[in-house]
Amino acid sequence: MASNLISLLVKSGWRFEPPTMRAETMALPPNLPAELARFCRSFDLLASADDTAWFFSYRDYASASEAAFSWNEFEIADLAAAMNEQQRQAVVEFWKAHVPVAMSVRDDHAFIAVGVAQQNSGALYLGESSYPEDIERLSSNLDDLAQMVERFFAGQQTRALMRFL
């Protein structure tokens, strides 16, 4: 279904560049679920036409892309904004259980992250920060996200996806 998601995005004007490296040489976070690892290895670039939203590829995780934002930009910003050790620890714990897979700077900064902890593995979340009140569960897995995207493009508005699509 990852290829279906890519096809849907490309048909709607997103830019796609195929991978330039062999899969076994591509660096990814070690706890990324296999489904998302395959997805992130399937492109060098997957970005909206206006470059305000994109999915992270293996190049982003290896810091080999020319992106203006790093794949862990939200973690860095939230740690810097933490006012005390309790807030700092909450940020650290959140990012132990999630890995960002997409980012948007369309309206305000937002991310899509995949759950990597036992209790949320493979689920996808939309957020504006690592604070629980800023997180919304999007889908159970990548296939469900592709179905949401398909409904969005069919005119069945999925409000949560508006800032990405």
Beta strands, then each sheet from edge to edge (+ up, - down):
strand 1: 15-17
strand 2: 45-47
strand 3: 53-55
strand 4: 98-104
strand 5: 110-115
strand 6: 124-127
strand 7: 135-139
sheet 1: 1+ 2-
sheet 2: 3+ 4- 5+ 6- 7+
end
